[in-house]
Amino acid sequence: MGEGSQNNINSQKIKNFPIPVPPMEVQEKIVGVLDRFDTLVNDLSKGLPAEIEAVRERYEYYRNKLLTFKEIPA
């Protein structure tokens, strides 16, 4: 009794297997990161402006790279 489809593993071994749980402070940091990520992905009023700003910054960076060059003396 207490055996599953694997003869070498029984339910008691599974019940006694240690599962590490990070400290509450670490769990709260993880939740905070996931909450911010969820907001950026799902809240158009926050995520979309952030994405527009990132695209604008990339555009300006590459525009400046293309438009700043050394003139060749005539």
PDB file of N, CA, C and O in Angstrom:
ATOM      1  N   MET A   1       0.830  -1.174   0.000  1.00  0.00           N
ATOM      2  CA  MET A   1       0.000   0.000   0.000  1.00  0.00           C
ATOM      3  C   MET A   1       0.880   1.245   0.000  1.00  0.00           C
ATOM      4  O   MET A   1       1.997   1.223   0.518  1.00  0.00           O
ATOM      5  N   GLY A   2       0.365   2.350  -0.594  1.00  0.00           N
ATOM      6  CA  GLY A   2       1.149   3.570  -0.641  1.00  0.00           C
ATOM      7  C   GLY A   2       2.080   3.632  -1.833  1.00  0.00           C
ATOM      8  O   GLY A   2       2.892   4.552  -1.939  1.00  0.00           O
ATOM      9  N   GLU A   3       1.973   2.666  -2.732  1.00  0.00           N
ATOM     10  CA  GLU A   3       2.833   2.681  -3.914  1.00  0.00           C
ATOM     11  C   GLU A   3       2.042   3.130  -5.126  1.00  0.00           C
ATOM     12  O   GLU A   3       0.861   2.809  -5.260  1.00  0.00           O
ATOM     13  N   GLY A   4       2.697   3.876  -6.011  1.00  0.00           N
ATOM     14  CA  GLY A   4       2.067   4.316  -7.251  1.00  0.00           C
ATOM     15  C   GLY A   4       2.553   3.459  -8.398  1.00  0.00           C
ATOM     16  O   GLY A   4       2.845   2.276  -8.223  1.00  0.00           O
ATOM     17  N   SER A   5       2.638   4.050  -9.552  1.00  0.00           N
ATOM     18  CA  SER A   5       3.068   3.307 -10.728  1.00  0.00           C
ATOM     19  C   SER A   5       4.574   3.068 -10.730  1.00  0.00           C
ATOM     20  O   SER A   5       5.067   2.235 -11.490  1.00  0.00           O
ATOM     21  N   GLN A   6       5.308   3.790  -9.888  1.00  0.00           N
ATOM     22  CA  GLN A   6       6.742   3.564  -9.746  1.00  0.00           C
ATOM     23  C   GLN A   6       6.959   2.765  -8.464  1.00  0.00           C
ATOM     24  O   GLN A   6       6.648   3.234  -7.369  1.00  0.00           O
ATOM     25  N   ASN A   7       7.487   1.574  -8.610  1.00  0.00           N
ATOM     26  CA  ASN A   7       7.688   0.722  -7.440  1.00  0.00           C
ATOM     27  C   ASN A   7       8.725   1.277  -6.468  1.00  0.00           C
ATOM     28  O   ASN A   7       8.684   0.975  -5.275  1.00  0.00           O
ATOM     29  N   ASN A   8       9.659   2.093  -6.977  1.00  0.00           N
ATOM     30  CA  ASN A   8      10.721   2.610  -6.115  1.00  0.00           C
ATOM     31  C   ASN A   8      10.349   3.931  -5.431  1.00  0.00           C
ATOM     32  O   ASN A   8      11.143   4.464  -4.656  1.00  0.00           O
ATOM     33  N   ILE A   9       9.149   4.466  -5.708  1.00  0.00           N
ATOM     34  CA  ILE A   9       8.704   5.711  -5.085  1.00  0.00           C
ATOM     35  C   ILE A   9       7.332   5.465  -4.470  1.00  0.00           C
ATOM     36  O   ILE A   9       6.400   5.054  -5.161  1.00  0.00           O
ATOM     37  N   ASN A  10       7.212   5.717  -3.178  1.00  0.00           N
ATOM     38  CA  ASN A  10       5.893   5.580  -2.563  1.00  0.00           C
ATOM     39  C   ASN A  10       5.432   6.937  -2.035  1.00  0.00           C
ATOM     40  O   ASN A  10       6.216   7.883  -1.970  1.00  0.00           O
ATOM     41  N   SER A  11       4.180   7.024  -1.665  1.00  0.00           N
ATOM     42  CA  SER A  11       3.601   8.302  -1.249  1.00  0.00           C
ATOM     43  C   SER A  11       4.300   8.873  -0.015  1.00  0.00           C
ATOM     44  O   SER A  11       4.370  10.093   0.136  1.00  0.00           O
ATOM     45  N   GLN A  12       4.807   8.036   0.849  1.00  0.00           N
ATOM     46  CA  GLN A  12       5.496   8.528   2.047  1.00  0.00           C
ATOM     47  C   GLN A  12       6.776   9.256   1.667  1.00  0.00           C
ATOM     48  O   GLN A  12       7.111  10.277   2.269  1.00  0.00           O
ATOM     49  N   LYS A  13       7.502   8.738   0.667  1.00  0.00           N
ATOM     50  CA  LYS A  13       8.711   9.428   0.210  1.00  0.00           C
ATOM     51  C   LYS A  13       8.357  10.798  -0.367  1.00  0.00           C
ATOM     52  O   LYS A  13       9.069  11.777  -0.146  1.00  0.00           O
ATOM     53  N   ILE A  14       7.264  10.854  -1.100  1.00  0.00           N
ATOM     54  CA  ILE A  14       6.842  12.121  -1.687  1.00  0.00           C
ATOM     55  C   ILE A  14       6.440  13.106  -0.591  1.00  0.00           C
ATOM     56  O   ILE A  14       6.827  14.274  -0.636  1.00  0.00           O
ATOM     57  N   LYS A  15       5.674  12.649   0.381  1.00  0.00           N
ATOM     58  CA  LYS A  15       5.229  13.523   1.469  1.00  0.00           C
ATOM     59  C   LYS A  15       6.390  14.060   2.292  1.00  0.00           C
ATOM     60  O   LYS A  15       6.313  15.171   2.816  1.00  0.00           O
ATOM     61  N   ASN A  16       7.454  13.294   2.411  1.00  0.00           N
ATOM     62  CA  ASN A  16       8.603  13.695   3.223  1.00  0.00           C
ATOM     63  C   ASN A  16       9.676  14.439   2.439  1.00  0.00           C
ATOM     64  O   ASN A  16      10.692  14.840   3.006  1.00  0.00           O
ATOM     65  N   PHE A  17       9.459  14.625   1.140  1.00  0.00           N
ATOM     66  CA  PHE A  17      10.461  15.302   0.310  1.00  0.00           C
ATOM     67  C   PHE A  17      10.477  16.786   0.652  1.00  0.00           C
ATOM     68  O   PHE A  17       9.434  17.438   0.608  1.00  0.00           O
ATOM     69  N   PRO A  18      11.655  17.335   0.997  1.00  0.00           N
ATOM     70  CA  PRO A  18      11.718  18.755   1.380  1.00  0.00           C
ATOM     71  C   PRO A  18      11.559  19.664   0.155  1.00  0.00           C
ATOM     72  O   PRO A  18      12.198  19.455  -0.876  1.00  0.00           O
ATOM     73  N   ILE A  19      10.713  20.656   0.288  1.00  0.00           N
ATOM     74  CA  ILE A  19      10.527  21.648  -0.775  1.00  0.00           C
ATOM     75  C   ILE A  19      10.984  22.985  -0.213  1.00  0.00           C
ATOM     76  O   ILE A  19      10.365  23.515   0.710  1.00  0.00           O
ATOM     77  N   PRO A  20      12.077  23.541  -0.769  1.00  0.00           N
ATOM     78  CA  PRO A  20      12.586  24.807  -0.242  1.00  0.00           C
ATOM     79  C   PRO A  20      11.637  25.961  -0.578  1.00  0.00           C
ATOM     80  O   PRO A  20      11.145  26.066  -1.701  1.00  0.00           O
ATOM     81  N   VAL A  21      11.396  26.802   0.388  1.00  0.00           N
ATOM     82  CA  VAL A  21      10.553  27.988   0.212  1.00  0.00           C
ATOM     83  C   VAL A  21      11.403  29.191   0.596  1.00  0.00           C
ATOM     84  O   VAL A  21      11.948  29.247   1.699  1.00  0.00           O
ATOM     85  N   PRO A  22      11.520  30.175  -0.336  1.00  0.00           N
ATOM     86  CA  PRO A  22      12.341  31.340  -0.013  1.00  0.00           C
ATOM     87  C   PRO A  22      11.726  32.147   1.131  1.00  0.00           C
ATOM     88  O   PRO A  22      10.525  32.055   1.387  1.00  0.00           O
ATOM     89  N   PRO A  23      12.549  32.934   1.812  1.00  0.00           N
ATOM     90  CA  PRO A  23      12.041  33.769   2.905  1.00  0.00           C
ATOM     91  C   PRO A  23      10.957  34.727   2.396  1.00  0.00           C
ATOM     92  O   PRO A  23      10.903  35.032   1.205  1.00  0.00           O
ATOM     93  N   MET A  24      10.110  35.189   3.288  1.00  0.00           N
ATOM     94  CA  MET A  24       8.989  36.053   2.936  1.00  0.00           C
ATOM     95  C   MET A  24       9.458  37.307   2.198  1.00  0.00           C
ATOM     96  O   MET A  24       8.800  37.753   1.258  1.00  0.00           O
ATOM     97  N   GLU A  25      10.592  37.880   2.616  1.00  0.00           N
ATOM     98  CA  GLU A  25      11.120  39.084   1.960  1.00  0.00           C
ATOM     99  C   GLU A  25      11.404  38.815   0.477  1.00  0.00           C
ATOM    100  O   GLU A  25      11.081  39.639  -0.378  1.00  0.00           O
ATOM    101  N   VAL A  26      11.996  37.682   0.183  1.00  0.00           N
ATOM    102  CA  VAL A  26      12.294  37.313  -1.199  1.00  0.00           C
ATOM    103  C   VAL A  26      10.990  37.058  -1.962  1.00  0.00           C
ATOM    104  O   VAL A  26      10.856  37.469  -3.115  1.00  0.00           O
ATOM    105  N   GLN A  27      10.041  36.389  -1.327  1.00  0.00           N
ATOM    106  CA  GLN A  27       8.749  36.138  -1.970  1.00  0.00           C
ATOM    107  C   GLN A  27       8.059  37.457  -2.315  1.00  0.00           C
ATOM    108  O   GLN A  27       7.470  37.581  -3.388  1.00  0.00           O
ATOM    109  N   GLU A  28       8.126  38.443  -1.418  1.00  0.00           N
ATOM    110  CA  GLU A  28       7.496  39.737  -1.660  1.00  0.00           C
ATOM    111  C   GLU A  28       8.166  40.467  -2.820  1.00  0.00           C
ATOM    112  O   GLU A  28       7.485  41.128  -3.604  1.00  0.00           O
ATOM    113  N   LYS A  29       9.494  40.359  -2.942  1.00  0.00           N
ATOM    114  CA  LYS A  29      10.195  40.976  -4.073  1.00  0.00           C
ATOM    115  C   LYS A  29       9.768  40.322  -5.383  1.00  0.00           C
ATOM    116  O   LYS A  29       9.550  41.004  -6.383  1.00  0.00           O
ATOM    117  N   ILE A  30       9.653  39.013  -5.370  1.00  0.00           N
ATOM    118  CA  ILE A  30       9.226  38.291  -6.571  1.00  0.00           C
ATOM    119  C   ILE A  30       7.816  38.719  -6.972  1.00  0.00           C
ATOM    120  O   ILE A  30       7.543  38.958  -8.149  1.00  0.00           O
ATOM    121  N   VAL A  31       6.929  38.814  -5.994  1.00  0.00           N
ATOM    122  CA  VAL A  31       5.557  39.245  -6.268  1.00  0.00           C
ATOM    123  C   VAL A  31       5.547  40.656  -6.843  1.00  0.00           C
ATOM    124  O   VAL A  31       4.796  40.939  -7.776  1.00  0.00           O
ATOM    125  N   GLY A  32       6.372  41.543  -6.296  1.00  0.00           N
ATOM    126  CA  GLY A  32       6.443  42.917  -6.801  1.00  0.00           C
ATOM    127  C   GLY A  32       6.876  42.968  -8.256  1.00  0.00           C
ATOM    128  O   GLY A  32       6.288  43.690  -9.061  1.00  0.00           O
ATOM    129  N   VAL A  33       7.906  42.201  -8.592  1.00  0.00           N
ATOM    130  CA  VAL A  33       8.384  42.160  -9.979  1.00  0.00           C
ATOM    131  C   VAL A  33       7.297  41.616 -10.898  1.00  0.00           C
ATOM    132  O   VAL A  33       7.050  42.169 -11.969  1.00  0.00           O
ATOM    133  N   LEU A  34       6.654  40.545 -10.483  1.00  0.00           N
ATOM    134  CA  LEU A  34       5.600  39.956 -11.311  1.00  0.00           C
ATOM    135  C   LEU A  34       4.401  40.887 -11.446  1.00  0.00           C
ATOM    136  O   LEU A  34       3.780  40.940 -12.508  1.00  0.00           O
ATOM    137  N   ASP A  35       4.068  41.615 -10.397  1.00  0.00           N
ATOM    138  CA  ASP A  35       2.966  42.579 -10.475  1.00  0.00           C
ATOM    139  C   ASP A  35       3.286  43.705 -11.457  1.00  0.00           C
ATOM    140  O   ASP A  35       2.433  44.093 -12.256  1.00  0.00           O
ATOM    141  N   ARG A  36       4.507  44.227 -11.402  1.00  0.00           N
ATOM    142  CA  ARG A  36       4.893  45.293 -12.338  1.00  0.00           C
ATOM    143  C   ARG A  36       4.884  44.771 -13.768  1.00  0.00           C
ATOM    144  O   ARG A  36       4.439  45.464 -14.683  1.00  0.00           O
ATOM    145  N   PHE A  37       5.371  43.562 -13.960  1.00  0.00           N
ATOM    146  CA  PHE A  37       5.366  42.964 -15.293  1.00  0.00           C
ATOM    147  C   PHE A  37       3.937  42.794 -15.796  1.00  0.00           C
ATOM    148  O   PHE A  37       3.642  43.098 -16.952  1.00  0.00           O
ATOM    149  N   ASP A  38       3.061  42.315 -14.938  1.00  0.00           N
ATOM    150  CA  ASP A  38       1.661  42.128 -15.312  1.00  0.00           C
ATOM    151  C   ASP A  38       1.024  43.458 -15.697  1.00  0.00           C
ATOM    152  O   ASP A  38       0.267  43.524 -16.665  1.00  0.00           O
ATOM    153  N   THR A  39       1.321  44.505 -14.958  1.00  0.00           N
ATOM    154  CA  THR A  39       0.777  45.827 -15.261  1.00  0.00           C
ATOM    155  C   THR A  39       1.258  46.307 -16.624  1.00  0.00           C
ATOM    156  O   THR A  39       0.470  46.805 -17.428  1.00  0.00           O
ATOM    157  N   LEU A  40       2.558  46.154 -16.881  1.00  0.00           N
ATOM    158  CA  LEU A  40       3.096  46.603 -18.165  1.00  0.00           C
ATOM    159  C   LEU A  40       2.501  45.823 -19.335  1.00  0.00           C
ATOM    160  O   LEU A  40       2.269  46.380 -20.408  1.00  0.00           O
ATOM    161  N   VAL A  41       2.260  44.547 -19.123  1.00  0.00           N
ATOM    162  CA  VAL A  41       1.739  43.711 -20.203  1.00  0.00           C
ATOM    163  C   VAL A  41       0.245  43.925 -20.412  1.00  0.00           C
ATOM    164  O   VAL A  41      -0.218  43.956 -21.552  1.00  0.00           O
ATOM    165  N   ASN A  42      -0.506  44.072 -19.346  1.00  0.00           N
ATOM    166  CA  ASN A  42      -1.961  44.068 -19.449  1.00  0.00           C
ATOM    167  C   ASN A  42      -2.642  45.421 -19.319  1.00  0.00           C
ATOM    168  O   ASN A  42      -3.812  45.540 -19.684  1.00  0.00           O
ATOM    169  N   ASP A  43      -1.973  46.428 -18.825  1.00  0.00           N
ATOM    170  CA  ASP A  43      -2.594  47.737 -18.629  1.00  0.00           C
ATOM    171  C   ASP A  43      -2.132  48.671 -19.744  1.00  0.00           C
ATOM    172  O   ASP A  43      -1.004  49.164 -19.725  1.00  0.00           O
ATOM    173  N   LEU A  44      -3.005  48.908 -20.707  1.00  0.00           N
ATOM    174  CA  LEU A  44      -2.629  49.728 -21.857  1.00  0.00           C
ATOM    175  C   LEU A  44      -2.261  51.148 -21.467  1.00  0.00           C
ATOM    176  O   LEU A  44      -1.455  51.783 -22.148  1.00  0.00           O
ATOM    177  N   SER A  45      -2.828  51.656 -20.394  1.00  0.00           N
ATOM    178  CA  SER A  45      -2.528  53.030 -20.000  1.00  0.00           C
ATOM    179  C   SER A  45      -1.118  53.167 -19.440  1.00  0.00           C
ATOM    180  O   SER A  45      -0.591  54.278 -19.375  1.00  0.00           O
ATOM    181  N   LYS A  46      -0.499  52.068 -19.035  1.00  0.00           N
ATOM    182  CA  LYS A  46       0.873  52.123 -18.509  1.00  0.00           C
ATOM    183  C   LYS A  46       1.850  51.435 -19.447  1.00  0.00           C
ATOM    184  O   LYS A  46       2.914  51.978 -19.744  1.00  0.00           O
ATOM    185  N   GLY A  47       1.498  50.245 -19.914  1.00  0.00           N
ATOM    186  CA  GLY A  47       2.408  49.473 -20.754  1.00  0.00           C
ATOM    187  C   GLY A  47       2.642  50.095 -22.106  1.00  0.00           C
ATOM    188  O   GLY A  47       3.777  50.151 -22.580  1.00  0.00           O
ATOM    189  N   LEU A  48       1.566  50.571 -22.742  1.00  0.00           N
ATOM    190  CA  LEU A  48       1.703  51.153 -24.076  1.00  0.00           C
ATOM    191  C   LEU A  48       2.548  52.422 -24.058  1.00  0.00           C
ATOM    192  O   LEU A  48       3.440  52.552 -24.896  1.00  0.00           O
ATOM    193  N   PRO A  49       2.313  53.361 -23.148  1.00  0.00           N
ATOM    194  CA  PRO A  49       3.196  54.535 -23.110  1.00  0.00           C
ATOM    195  C   PRO A  49       4.659  54.170 -22.857  1.00  0.00           C
ATOM    196  O   PRO A  49       5.560  54.800 -23.411  1.00  0.00           O
ATOM    197  N   ALA A  50       4.894  53.170 -22.034  1.00  0.00           N
ATOM    198  CA  ALA A  50       6.276  52.749 -21.771  1.00  0.00           C
ATOM    199  C   ALA A  50       6.900  52.186 -23.047  1.00  0.00           C
ATOM    200  O   ALA A  50       8.066  52.454 -23.337  1.00  0.00           O
ATOM    201  N   GLU A  51       6.145  51.422 -23.798  1.00  0.00           N
ATOM    202  CA  GLU A  51       6.661  50.854 -25.049  1.00  0.00           C
ATOM    203  C   GLU A  51       6.890  51.953 -26.078  1.00  0.00           C
ATOM    204  O   GLU A  51       7.893  51.935 -26.791  1.00  0.00           O
ATOM    205  N   ILE A  52       5.967  52.912 -26.164  1.00  0.00           N
ATOM    206  CA  ILE A  52       6.128  54.039 -27.098  1.00  0.00           C
ATOM    207  C   ILE A  52       7.385  54.821 -26.754  1.00  0.00           C
ATOM    208  O   ILE A  52       8.140  55.207 -27.647  1.00  0.00           O
ATOM    209  N   GLU A  53       7.613  55.054 -25.487  1.00  0.00           N
ATOM    210  CA  GLU A  53       8.813  55.781 -25.060  1.00  0.00           C
ATOM    211  C   GLU A  53      10.078  54.995 -25.424  1.00  0.00           C
ATOM    212  O   GLU A  53      11.062  55.586 -25.871  1.00  0.00           O
ATOM    213  N   ALA A  54      10.062  53.684 -25.241  1.00  0.00           N
ATOM    214  CA  ALA A  54      11.230  52.864 -25.580  1.00  0.00           C
ATOM    215  C   ALA A  54      11.504  52.919 -27.083  1.00  0.00           C
ATOM    216  O   ALA A  54      12.658  53.020 -27.500  1.00  0.00           O
ATOM    217  N   VAL A  55      10.455  52.854 -27.891  1.00  0.00           N
ATOM    218  CA  VAL A  55      10.629  52.937 -29.351  1.00  0.00           C
ATOM    219  C   VAL A  55      11.161  54.316 -29.729  1.00  0.00           C
ATOM    220  O   VAL A  55      12.038  54.426 -30.585  1.00  0.00           O
ATOM    221  N   ARG A  56      10.644  55.358 -29.106  1.00  0.00           N
ATOM    222  CA  ARG A  56      11.108  56.722 -29.382  1.00  0.00           C
ATOM    223  C   ARG A  56      12.596  56.847 -29.055  1.00  0.00           C
ATOM    224  O   ARG A  56      13.354  57.430 -29.831  1.00  0.00           O
ATOM    225  N   GLU A  57      13.009  56.313 -27.934  1.00  0.00           N
ATOM    226  CA  GLU A  57      14.420  56.386 -27.546  1.00  0.00           C
ATOM    227  C   GLU A  57      15.303  55.647 -28.545  1.00  0.00           C
ATOM    228  O   GLU A  57      16.370  56.136 -28.916  1.00  0.00           O
ATOM    229  N   ARG A  58      14.856  54.458 -28.984  1.00  0.00           N
ATOM    230  CA  ARG A  58      15.638  53.715 -29.991  1.00  0.00           C
ATOM    231  C   ARG A  58      15.715  54.504 -31.293  1.00  0.00           C
ATOM    232  O   ARG A  58      16.777  54.581 -31.911  1.00  0.00           O
ATOM    233  N   TYR A  59      14.591  55.093 -31.712  1.00  0.00           N
ATOM    234  CA  TYR A  59      14.558  55.880 -32.941  1.00  0.00           C
ATOM    235  C   TYR A  59      15.550  57.039 -32.847  1.00  0.00           C
ATOM    236  O   TYR A  59      16.342  57.258 -33.764  1.00  0.00           O
ATOM    237  N   GLU A  60      15.506  57.775 -31.744  1.00  0.00           N
ATOM    238  CA  GLU A  60      16.394  58.921 -31.582  1.00  0.00           C
ATOM    239  C   GLU A  60      17.856  58.492 -31.564  1.00  0.00           C
ATOM    240  O   GLU A  60      18.714  59.165 -32.137  1.00  0.00           O
ATOM    241  N   TYR A  61      18.135  57.375 -30.908  1.00  0.00           N
ATOM    242  CA  TYR A  61      19.513  56.872 -30.846  1.00  0.00           C
ATOM    243  C   TYR A  61      20.047  56.591 -32.250  1.00  0.00           C
ATOM    244  O   TYR A  61      21.132  57.049 -32.607  1.00  0.00           O
ATOM    245  N   TYR A  62      19.280  55.832 -33.051  1.00  0.00           N
ATOM    246  CA  TYR A  62      19.751  55.466 -34.388  1.00  0.00           C
ATOM    247  C   TYR A  62      19.724  56.666 -35.336  1.00  0.00           C
ATOM    248  O   TYR A  62      20.580  56.768 -36.215  1.00  0.00           O
ATOM    249  N   ARG A  63      18.763  57.573 -35.175  1.00  0.00           N
ATOM    250  CA  ARG A  63      18.731  58.791 -35.988  1.00  0.00           C
ATOM    251  C   ARG A  63      19.996  59.598 -35.731  1.00  0.00           C
ATOM    252  O   ARG A  63      20.637  60.074 -36.669  1.00  0.00           O
ATOM    253  N   ASN A  64      20.353  59.749 -34.465  1.00  0.00           N
ATOM    254  CA  ASN A  64      21.556  60.512 -34.137  1.00  0.00           C
ATOM    255  C   ASN A  64      22.810  59.826 -34.661  1.00  0.00           C
ATOM    256  O   ASN A  64      23.746  60.495 -35.101  1.00  0.00           O
ATOM    257  N   LYS A  65      22.835  58.500 -34.616  1.00  0.00           N
ATOM    258  CA  LYS A  65      23.992  57.771 -35.151  1.00  0.00           C
ATOM    259  C   LYS A  65      24.118  57.997 -36.650  1.00  0.00           C
ATOM    260  O   LYS A  65      25.225  58.163 -37.162  1.00  0.00           O
ATOM    261  N   LEU A  66      22.996  58.005 -37.354  1.00  0.00           N
ATOM    262  CA  LEU A  66      23.030  58.183 -38.805  1.00  0.00           C
ATOM    263  C   LEU A  66      23.351  59.618 -39.210  1.00  0.00           C
ATOM    264  O   LEU A  66      23.957  59.847 -40.257  1.00  0.00           O
ATOM    265  N   LEU A  67      22.950  60.581 -38.390  1.00  0.00           N
ATOM    266  CA  LEU A  67      23.113  61.976 -38.773  1.00  0.00           C
ATOM    267  C   LEU A  67      24.372  62.631 -38.212  1.00  0.00           C
ATOM    268  O   LEU A  67      24.660  63.785 -38.530  1.00  0.00           O
ATOM    269  N   THR A  68      25.106  61.927 -37.402  1.00  0.00           N
ATOM    270  CA  THR A  68      26.358  62.490 -36.885  1.00  0.00           C
ATOM    271  C   THR A  68      27.517  61.787 -37.575  1.00  0.00           C
ATOM    272  O   THR A  68      27.824  60.627 -37.301  1.00  0.00           O
ATOM    273  N   PHE A  69      28.135  62.508 -38.456  1.00  0.00           N
ATOM    274  CA  PHE A  69      29.268  61.959 -39.187  1.00  0.00           C
ATOM    275  C   PHE A  69      30.264  63.089 -39.414  1.00  0.00           C
ATOM    276  O   PHE A  69      29.918  64.269 -39.350  1.00  0.00           O
ATOM    277  N   LYS A  70      31.462  62.716 -39.673  1.00  0.00           N
ATOM    278  CA  LYS A  70      32.515  63.720 -39.917  1.00  0.00           C
ATOM    279  C   LYS A  70      32.443  64.162 -41.370  1.00  0.00           C
ATOM    280  O   LYS A  70      32.349  63.344 -42.286  1.00  0.00           O
ATOM    281  N   GLU A  71      32.488  65.465 -41.555  1.00  0.00           N
ATOM    282  CA  GLU A  71      32.487  65.980 -42.924  1.00  0.00           C
ATOM    283  C   GLU A  71      33.838  65.763 -43.565  1.00  0.00           C
ATOM    284  O   GLU A  71      34.884  65.831 -42.919  1.00  0.00           O
ATOM    285  N   ILE A  72      33.783  65.506 -44.831  1.00  0.00           N
ATOM    286  CA  ILE A  72      35.024  65.351 -45.605  1.00  0.00           C
ATOM    287  C   ILE A  72      35.421  66.738 -46.113  1.00  0.00           C
ATOM    288  O   ILE A  72      34.630  67.415 -46.769  1.00  0.00           O
ATOM    289  N   PRO A  73      36.645  67.153 -45.805  1.00  0.00           N
ATOM    290  CA  PRO A  73      37.074  68.482 -46.251  1.00  0.00           C
ATOM    291  C   PRO A  73      36.995  68.598 -47.778  1.00  0.00           C
ATOM    292  O   PRO A  73      37.330  67.663 -48.505  1.00  0.00           O
ATOM    293  N   ALA A  74      36.549  69.750 -48.240  1.00  0.00           N
ATOM    294  CA  ALA A  74      36.417  69.969 -49.683  1.00  0.00           C
ATOM    295  C   ALA A  74      37.711  70.361 -50.315  1.00  0.00           C
ATOM    296  O   ALA A  74      37.765  70.581 -51.526  1.00  0.00           O
TER     297      ALA A  74
END
